[in-house]
Amino acid sequence: MAAFRYRQFKVYHDAKRFRKQVINLTQKLLKHRAYDLADQIRRASLSVVLNIAEGSSKKSDIDFARFLEISTGSTNEVTASFDIAHDEGIISDDDLKLIEAEAEKILNQLGGFIKMLRSNKNDRASAKILQNTQNTPLTEPVDC
């Protein structure tokens, strides 16, 4: 298995971009002294990215899918936390809508990737991904 295989997956790169957006938005929480909530959101957004990376090193598709499910849960944790911040008047409607839209993109990618990994019909798709990660460096991440 190729080292650092996670770098080949589009969802990994999109999750990193999502994390940057989350970090920027948590600045508003810090201004309102919502330190615990900001810290929790930051840790959950890091979990999204790191579980994609850790799962990609697993030997089976089932194990990889389990880590992607953890990323899914962490993505939902981020949005739920921002929903709380919204209820407390810390972030605006527009801020919440932006985070939810970006989170939905991540969730859709993770869901499709999990479905592919768990499917019995994924032989060609898995072979393509594994071939790209093991033999040929990609110039663009694989779209999953």
Order of alpha helices (4+ residues) and beta strands (2+ residues): alpha-alpha-alpha-alpha-alpha
